[in-house]
Amino acid sequence: MSAPVAPSAGRPRRQRSATESLLSIALGLEAALVFFMTMAALGLQLLPALATLGGGAALLLILIAATRVLRYRWGVWLGWVLQIVIIATGAVVPLMYVVGAGFVVIWIYCFITGTRLDRRNATIHPEE
């Protein structure tokens, strides 16, 4: 027989907006993309290994950190800037121009859909 599960200690979790949730998913997918792009660039020896791993790790950490600040307006702007950076990685791995553009389309879709859902939820539940 298992013991009953105690409620989590501490403060309750903050409710995330639909926009924040969708954009964090997009940035998380882009972080995975950067990992694999870094491994491809390393295997193809397009840059020195230290530069490839350092740049890839830095961009990966920035993408992960950006998922945590999307609740702020400047965090969303950081996400837009990161979209440009992802496309700019095409200077190292040319296929990233196409793949990066595809992820920009995903980002824009998530931004528009999340904003629409947040507006709808605000009219349905105005007291929150």
Buried (B, 14 or more C-beta within 10 A) or exposed (E): EEEEEEEEEEEEEEEEBBBBEBBBBBBBBBBEBBBEBBEBBBEEEBBEEEEBBEBBEEBBEBBBEBBEBBEEEEBBEBBEEBBEBBBEBBEBBEEBBEBBEEBBEBBEEBBEEBBEBBEEEEEEEEEE
